[in-house]
Amino acid sequence: MAFDIEMIAARYSKMEAAIAQARKVVGRPLTLTEKILYNHLWDGNPTKSFGRGVDYVDFAPDRVAMQDATAQMALLQFMQAGRKKVAVPSTVHCDHLITAKDESGVDLGIAVKENKEVYDFLSSVSNKYGIGFWKPGAGIIHQVVLENYAFPGGMMIGTDSHTVNAGGLGMVAIGVGGADACDVMAGLAWELKWPKAIGVKLTGKLNGWTSAKDVILKVAGILTVKGGTGAIVEYFGPGAEALSCTGKGTICNMGAEIGATTSTFGYDESMERYLRSTNRSDVADLANKYKAHLTADPEVYADPSKYFDQVIEIDLNTLEPYVNGPFTPDLATPISKMKEEAAKNGWPLKVEVGLIGSCTNSSYEDISRAASLAKQVAAKGLKTKAEFTITPGSELVRYTIQRDGFIDSFHKIGAKVFSNACGPCIGMWSRVGAEKKEKNTIVHSFNRNFQARQDGNPNTYAFVASPEITTALAIAGDLGFNPLTDTLTNEKGEQVKLDPPTGEELPNKGFAVEDAGFVAPAADGSGVQVIVDPTSTRLQLLAPFKAWEGTDLKGLKLLIKAKGKCTTDHISMAGPWLKFRGHLDNISNNLLIGATNIFNGKTNEVKNQLNGNYEPVPQTQRAYKAQGIGSIVVGDENYGEGSSREHAAMEPRHLGVRAVLVKSFARIHETNLKKQGMLALTFANKEDYDKIQEDDVIDIVGLTSFAEGKPLTLVLNHKDGKKDEISVNHTYNAQQIEWFKAGAALNLMKA
């Protein structure tokens, strides 16, 4: 039986009436996205049609999921909320703190020992407040959610940007910061601006070397890293129905890389097959009963341009495999053009490492297709030229692929099998030689390839591809190798061609596992004690942020004017810093150390206006804080793209930054700043970015009459005595303005 089946049944029972009422108020047929959203309104009664990209709306998500790195801060906040138990089903998944180095057993053992304090904290908090706990080694949050909790037509939020993976099972699943998760677990409404709608029509059927990953790699090339911002992407058409459920999950997972709020698919037979194979026939039976409500109305898909703000059409029959990168997941290159593009751009052709797995591509289908290529290495007399690693997504998958011989096939070509955890995808990879910072190329089936993300080396050129293409390029050791057309020289000097990959959507013998890794919470957690050592370097109880002074903010120092791409990785790095995710003061020592200072082209070196010296960003900001001086951060387009980590908002808040002014924000980061009582501002005129000078002292004027839709004014006091006044915009509504005034949304919850 599925987890929380009563909750799922209750949600379905409301669906028909809510959708019928929504059709009346909207006055037209509904997309799947609209059906799910209207069925999850906080007040439960659709009474008006909401404006896309305009109206803020309160929702009632069905569940919350948290990974261990983000759960620490989310639960530290929840502990302040004064609740005895979570109001909705919630889970914690220990997947981020395991370093990939040797092999799964060794790495997991080290992680359990090194992170005991954090794991004990998370398990005890989960036990106390009724939260399901998934032990280290159980798997990556998004794969475990797909296998156990996702259900068609549901809504969930999760403290990780790739929560969107659950769209593969027909959910509206959205990545958020810990403060949002805290609200929902405390029984409060969750606010979201009603999203715009992008439709992607898929026709034809995948064949040969092409996989579901190539769909989203192509979409990323079309929409870029910010083309989906503020929108939900809905996939449909005969090509969508021909995809496996886990293939759909892969596509939705990487929707985070185009900035989309989430992505989703309508319920179909592939989802039913997956539900039944993962021991959730009860959910499949319910979904079949409500099937008409778990996809868009027929008129929508018949004439999509009338119902979506943008429509993209992709023919899977002619789709070519893609390799995206380096340094950004939207630089899309068809495999047939890669050799030419690499030569043109000076990308190193020698592939040093191929890595498959992760939350994006670690399904049974993915692994079986990659294993079919691994078997060809010996059969065709080849040798794998690059290092090769596998990161299973869950213990369920790992156990099953071991039973079916796939791990043995990988071992025969010299591959390492890492723990069921995020590992190299998020920078938790102890790669030998990375410290030398040599220029090199790796190819992986993960979702992100920002500079230095995987191994800490800014000169690692990371490319994103499907598991099949990643495996082929690792075998060849050549980024320019096209397995569709090219041959390889085997040990006998013969020219041989790799056969297209083959595999099974689901295991013929069914999934199997001895210990999936789940620990249920106590029925009554009131007697459970949660202890945080006041001398700990890993965990720190939170103190409330101070409320707004009630005045305009004057005399703010410019901390940094960031140049170009500034992701949450640049603002709050992961990798070795993950160990401090539960200790706000310690992790604040990585504040903006990856951002490029436009005035000197360097990272982690900004001018300290108190002494005129160039110093690390955190050190400079701590000097301002010690003097009681506020500061401001200035950024470029799509500031804060990438991971949902709210630390990127909490760190500057903790150290005394008062405002972030940019050309445009990524959605989650803007919300996180608002939740923590920061001012998230955008240039009314983007060219005003150029007016910000290194020694500026800045005043923010108009806060005493701060109101929805009303711009603020910045006065730039330059070192030469001259001044510039510029207008800045914001997207705060009345409730969010109260967050700012109170010092943080959490302060209002406690009031």
N, C-alpha and C positions, 0 to 999 in steps of 0.2 A: 504493500500500500504506500501511496505517496505521502510525503510530509504535508501537513496542514490541509488535508483534503476537505475538511469542513469549511475552511476559509475559501477555498477554491469554489466549492459548490455554492456558497453564499454569494460570491461575486458573480457567478454565472446566473444565479436566480434573479439578479437585478438587471441583467443586461437587456433583455427584450424591451422592458418598459422604458429604460433610460434611453436606448437608441431610438425607439419610436418617438419619444418626446423630443429628442435632439433633432430628428428629421423635421419635425414641425417647426421648431424655433429657427432652424437654419434655412428651411425652405427648399431643400434639395437633397439628392442622394449623398451619402457620407463615405469618405475614405475609411479604411480600416483604422488609421491613426485617430481620426475624429471619433469613431465609435469607442475606442478604448479610453480616450481622454474624457469624453462626455460621461462614460460609465464610471469614472473615478473622480467626479467632482466632489469636493469636500462636503457640500450641502446635499449632495445626492440627487439633485433635481435640476435638470437642464431647463433654464428659464430664459436664456438669452443666447444669441449667436456671438461668439467671441472673435475679435479681430486678430488675424494672424500677424504676429510680430508687434502687436500693439497692447493687448490686454494682459495684465497680470492676473493669473487665476490660481485659486487654491485647490489642491488635489489631496486625495486620500490614497496613497500607495498601499499595495498589499503587503509588501515586505521590504526589509532592509538587509543588505549584505555588506560586510566590511572585511578588508584584508588586514593582516596583522600590523603593517606599517601605519596605515591610516586609522585602524581601530583604536590604537592607543590614545590618540588625541580625541577621537570621537567619544570614546568611553570616559575619558577624563572629564570631558564636558558633560556627558550624561550624568555622571556621578554628582554634579552640581545641581541637577534639575529637580532633585527632591522626589523622584518617582521610585516606586517599589519594584516595578516590573515593566519591561518593554510593552508597549501598547499594540505592536504588530509583530508577527514572526520575524526574527532577526538572527543572523549568523555571523560568526567570526571565522576567518580562514587563515591559517598560518602558512603563508606561501612566499613572502617577500624577504625574509631574513636568512635564507639558506644560501650560502656562497657555493657556486659551482667551481670545483677545482679538480678533484681526483675522480670520484665516481659516487653514485648515489648513496651507498651505505656509509662510506667514510664521511662524506660531506654532511649528511643528515645527522650523524652522531656528533660531529663538531658543533653544528648549529644548535642542537638541543642543549648541549652543555653551555655554549657561549651565551645563549639567549634565554637561559632558564628563568631569570628574573622576569623578563617580559612575558614569556609563555605562561608562567605562574600567575602573573597579574591578569592577563587576558582570560585565562581559564577560570580564575576565581570571580572576576567581574561577570563573565558569562553565566557562571553557575548562580551567582547572586540575583541577577536580573532577568533570568529566563531566556538566555540567548544560547542558541546551538553553537557548539565549539568543534571546529575541525582541526585536528592535531597537525603539527608539522609533518610533512610527508604525505598527507591526505591528498594534496593536489592544489592546483591553481584555482583561485576563487571562481573564475568565470566558467571553467570547465566543470567544476563541482556543482555550480549553480545550474548549468545546463542539464547535468545528469540527474539532479535531485529536486530542484525548486522551480525552475522556469515553467510557465504554463501559458498556452495560447490565450490572448486577450487580457492578460494580467498587466499590472504596473508595479515596477520595483525601482528603488533607488539604491545606489551602492557607492561606497567611498573609494571609487577607482574609476577612471575615465572609461575603461573597457568593460564596465558593467553592461554596456550596450550589446555585448555578445549574446545576451539572452533574447535579443530580437530574432535569433535563429529559431526560436520556438514560439514566435508570434507575440512576444511581449513588447510593451513600451518600457524599456529598461534604461535608466538614465544615471550617469555618473554625477556625483555631487561631492561637496565638502562635508567634513564631519559635523559641522554645525547644522546642516540640513538634515543629516541622518539623526542627529540628536533630537531635533524637533519632532520628527516622525515617530521615533521610538518613545518619545514622551507623550505621544497622543495628540500632537498638534498638526495643523494643516501644513502641507508643503506647497510653496509658491513657485510657479514657473510662468514665464511669459508664453502665451499661446503661440506654438511654433508655426512657422511657415511650412509648406508642404512641397517636397520634391519627389516626383515619381520616376522610377527607373523600370522601364519595360524590358523584360528579357525574352527574347525569342530564340528558337533553335535549341540545340543541346550540346553540352560540352563533349569534346572528343580528343583522343590522342593525348598530347602533352598538356593540354589546357585544363585548368582546374578552377574551382570557385574563387580561389585567391586572385586569379587574373581578372575577375570581374571587378573587384574592388580596387585592384592596382590601376585598372583602366579608368574607373570612376574617379580615383584620386587625381589622376592626370588631367581629367576634364574639369573637376571642381576646385582643385588645389586645396591647400591646407585650411583655407577659411571659407571655401565656397558653400559649405553646408551649415555655417554658423547660424543659429537661430531656427534651424529647420529640422524636421524629421523626414528621413528618406524612406519611402515605401516602395518595396520591390514587388513586381507582379508580372504576370504573363506566363505563357507556356514554358519558357525557359526557367522561370523561378520554380515552377512546380516540378521540373525535371531535376532540380538540385537536391542533394541530400540535406537533411536537417542540420548536420554539423557543417556542411558547406555553407548553408545560409548563415550559421553562426560566425563563420570566418568572415563573411562579407560584412555582417553587422559589426563585428569586433573592430575592424579597421575603419568603420564609419567615424570613429573618434579622430582619425587622421585627416578628415576633411572638415572637422569642426562641428559635425552634425550633433544635434541634441541626442538623437538616437536613430536607429534604422530598424525596420521590421518587415516581416513577410506574413501573408495570410496563411491560416491553418490549411494544411493539405495532408496527403497520404504519407509523405516523408516524415512529417512531424508525428503522425500517428504511429508509424513504424518505430521511430526513435523512443517515443514514450513507452511503448509496450516492451521494447528491448531493454529499457532501463527500469523495469519493474513498476511502471506507472500506468497500467491498463485502466485503472479507475479514472485517471485524468483523461485518458484517450476516450473512454466511454462518455464522460461528461462533455468533452469537446465535440464529439460527434453529434451529440444531442443539440448543441448550440452552434453548429458549424456555420449556418447562414450568417451569424453575427460575428464570426471570427475572420471575416474577410470583408473587403469593401463591397458596397452595393454594386450590382452588375453594370449599372450605367457609368460608374466611375472608370472602370478598366476598359469599357467600350469606347469612351471618348475622354481620355485622361487629361488632355490639355484644358478642358473645362473645369477641372477640379483640383489640379496641382498648379503651383506657381511656376514650376519648371519641370519639363519632362525630358528624360534621356532615354534613348533606345539603344540596346546592344544586342547584336546577333551572336549567340554563342557558337553557331556553326562556323563562323569566320573569325572568332576571337583568337588572338595569338597570345602565347605566354608573354608576360611582362617581367621586367626587372627594374625596380624603382630605386632611385638614389643616385649618388650618395648624399648623405647629410640631411635629406628631407624625404619623406615618404610619398611626395606627390610628383617627383621628377620621374615620369614614366617613360620607359624605353622598351619597345617590342624586342623580343629576344633576337630577331633577325637584324636589328639595327645596333645591338649592343657593342659589337666589335668596332664598328665605325665610330660610335659615340665615345667609347673609351679612348680610342686613339686621338680623337679630336680634342678631348678634354684633359688628357694626361692622367686618366684613371689607371692605377696599376692593374695589369691584366692577370697577374698571377694570383689565384685564389688561395689564401693561406688556410682559411677555416670555413667549413660549411656547417651551419647549425640549424637543426630542424626541431619542431615542437613548439612549446609556449602555449599561452591561452588562445592564440590565434589559429594555430595549426597543429593540434596534437590529438586529433580524433583517431579512432580506429581506421577509418578510411584513409586519412592522411598517412598514417604510419604504414599501412599495408601497401600503399602505392609506392612509398619511398623504399620499402623493403623489397619490392619487386625489382627495383633498380639495383639495390645492393646485391641481390642474388646473381645479377648479370655480371658482376665484377669477376667472380671466379669462373663463371660459365664461359665467358668470352676471353679469359686470359688477361684481364686488365688488373691494374693496381690503382687504388685510390690515391690521387696526387696530393690532396689537401687533408688537413685534419678534419674530423667529422664528429659531431656530437648530437645526441638526441635528448630532449627534455620532455618526458611524458607529462601530459596535462593533469592526470589524476592517477591515484592508485588503482582505480577500476580499469583504466586503460592500460596502465603498466602491467598489471597482473595478467590481463587478457592477452596482451601482445607477447608477453613472455611465454605463456601457455601455448600460443600459436606459432612460436618459433621465430618471430620477427627480431627479437633482441639478439638471438643467436646469429641471425643473418647480419646484423649490424656489427656485432663483435668480430665476425670473420673478416670484415674489411677494416678492422682497427678502430672502430668507433668507441667513444665513451658514452655511457648512459648516465646522465645527471639525475639529481633528485626530482621528484614531482613538485616542482616549484618554479618561480619566475626566473631565477638564475641569470644567465647572460642577457636576457631580454631587457632587464631593468638595471644592468650594470653590476649585478652580483656574480661576477665572473672573475676569478683569480687567474687571469691569463698570463702565462709565462712570457716575459719579454715585453709586456705592454708598457712597462715603465721606461723603456728605451725611446718610446715615441717615434718609432720608425714608420714610414709611409708604407701602407699595406692594404690589401683588400680582403674583406670577409663577405660572405653571402649568407643570409638567414631567412627563415620563414616567420620571423616575428612581425611586429606591427610598426615599430619606430626605429629610426636609424639616425637620430640627431647626433651631431658631432660629439665624440667621446662617450656616448651613452652606454655602449656595450662593455667596453674594456678600459675606459678612462683615457684612452689615447686619442688626442685630437686629430691625429694623422691616419687613423683607421678609416678607410673608405668602406662604409657598410651599405650593402645593397639588400633590398627586400624582394623575395621571390616566393613562389610556392614551394612546398616541401619537395616536389618532384624536380623542379628546376634547380633548387638548391643542391639536391643530391647529385644531379647530373654535373653541375658545375664543380662540385667537390671532387667527383670522380675524375673529371678532366683537369682540374686545377687551373682552369682558364676561363676568365670572365667573358671572353669573346666566343666561347664554344656554343654552338647552336645545335642541341641534340636532335632537332627536327631534320637537319640537313647534313651535319658534319659527322665525320668518322674519327675514331681514336686509334692510335697504334698500340697493339697489345704486346705482351711479353715476347711473342714470337716474331714481332715486326709486321704483323698483319693489320690491315685496316678493318676495323669492326665498327658497327653502328649499334647504338643502344636502341632496344625496342621500346616503344611507348610504355609508360607505366600501367600496371593493372592493379586492381584491389577490390576490396569488398566494402560496401557502405556500412555494414554492420557484421559482427562476427557470426559465422554460420552456427557455431556451437554456443552462442549467447555470451554475454559478459559474465565474468567471474571475478571474485575478490574474496580474500580471507578476512581482512580488516580494512574497511573503507576509511577509517580514521575519525568517525563521528562520535562525539561525546554529548549526550543529552544533558540539559541543565537540571538542577534540583527542582522538584515540584514546588517546594517552598524554600526560597533562598534567603529568607530573612535572617537566618543565623550565620550565614556565610560572611566571613571577615575578609575585607580587601585591604591589604597592607602595602603602603608605599614607603620605603625607607627614605627618610629625609636627606640622607647622605648619598643616595643613588645618583649615578651619572647617566642612567638610562631612563628613569622615570621621575616625573616631577608633578606634584599636584598643581593645578592651575589657580592663579589669583585673577580676579575679575579685572578687565581693562577699565581705565578711568572714563567717566562720562565726559562728553563735550563740555567745554568751558562756558559755552553760551555766547562766544564772541567770534569775530572773524579771526582767521589764523594768519598771524603776521610774523615776519622774520624767519621764515622757513629757509633752511639751507638746501641747495641742490646737492643731493647725495650722488646721483649718477644720471647721466643722460645716455641711455642704452642705445646702441646702434644695431639695427637689423633685427634678425630673429632673436627673440628672448622668450624661451619656453619656461615652463615651471622647472625643468631640469637646470636651466641657467640661474633661476631665482633661488631654488632650493635643491641642490644636487641630491641624487640618491646614492647608489653604490655604498661606500663605507659609511656615509652619513646616515644610512637607514637605522643604525644602532641607536641614534638619538631621537627617533621619531616620537618618543614618549617624554622627552625632556626639552621643553621649549627653549630654555636659555642656552643649553648646549648646542642644539641644532641651529640656533640663530647665528652661530659662528660660520655658517656657510651662506649667509645672506648675499645673494647676487654675485657670488664669486665667479660664476660662469658668464656673466654679462659683459659685453664689450663696451668699454668707455669710449664714446665717440671722440673725445678730445685728445686721446693719446693712442687709440687703437689697441689698448691692452685690456686684459681681464684682471679683475680683482686689484685694480690700482686706480684710486680716485683721489682728487684733491681734497684734503682736509682744510676747510676754510678757517679753522681756528689757528693753524700753524703754518699753512702754506705748503705742507709736505704732501707727497703722494704716498698713500697708505692703503692697506686692504680695506675693502668695503665695510665688513663688519666692525673692524677696529675704528674706522672713521665714524660710523654711525653710533657706536658706543660712546665715543668722545662727545658727540652732540647730545646724546641722552644724558650723560653725566652732567652737562651744563644746562640741562632743561630746555634744549633747543630742538624744535621740530625740524623735519626735513621733508623733501618731496623727491620722488623718483619719476623720471621722464622716460618714456619708451616709444617704440615704433608701432608698426601694424601687428595685429593679432597677438598682442602682448599676453603672455600667460597661456599659450597653446600647449597642448600635451597633457600630462598627467593631471588628475584632479586634486593633487596634494594641497590641502589647505595650509600647510606649513608655509607655502609661498606667500600667503596672506598674513598668517599669524606672526611670522618672524619679523617683517617690517613693522607690524603693529606693536609687537613686544619691545622692539628697539627704538621706537619713537618716531617712525615715519608716519606722517599724517595723511599724505595723499599720493596717489599714483596717477600721472597724467600721460596719456598715450594717444596715438592716432586711432587705434581700435583695440578692443579686448576680445580674447576668447571667452566664451560664455561662462564656463565654470569658474574661471579665475575672477571674473568681474563679480559674480555672486559671492564668492568666498571673501573678497575684500569688503563688500557691503556687510556681510554677516559679522565680520570682526570689527566693525565700527570705523573702517577706513573710508576715505573719499576716493572713489573711482571716477576719474574725469577723462573726457576726450576733447581734443582740440576742435573747436568749432570750425577753424580754418587750419587744415593740416600743415600748411606752409609755416604756421607759427612755431612749429617744432624747431625750425632753424633759428628762431629768435632767442632760444634758451642758451645762455652763455655759462661758462664753467664756474664763474665766481658769483653767479646770481643769488640774491636773497629775495625770496618770493612771498608775496602776500596773497591770500585767498579771500576775496571780498564778496559779500552777499550772503554769508551763511546765516546771519541773523534773520533773514527772510527766505531761508532755504525752502524751496517748494517744488513740487512735481512740475517738470517741463520748463522750469525757469533757469536759464543759464547763470553761471557764476562768472566772476571776473578775476583774472590773475594779474597782479602788478609785478613786473619783472624789474627789480632794482639792480641795475648793472654796476659793475665795479667802477666805471668811469663817471658815475653820477647820473647817467641818463636812465630813463625809464621807458618801458613798453607796457601797454595794457592789452591783454588778449582775452577773448571770450572763450569759455570752456563749457561743454555740455555734460549732462549726466542723465542716467536713466532711472534715478531713484523715484519710487512711488511713495505715497504717504507713510506706509508701514515701514519701508526701508529707511526713510528719513528718521523715523523714531529709533531704529537700530543705531544710526549714527549718533543721535543725541544721547542715547543711553550708554554709548561706548561699545556696544556689541549686542547682537540679537539675544545672546544667552543671558545678558543682564536683564532684559525684559522678561524672559521666561521665569527668572527667579524672583522678579519683583512681586 
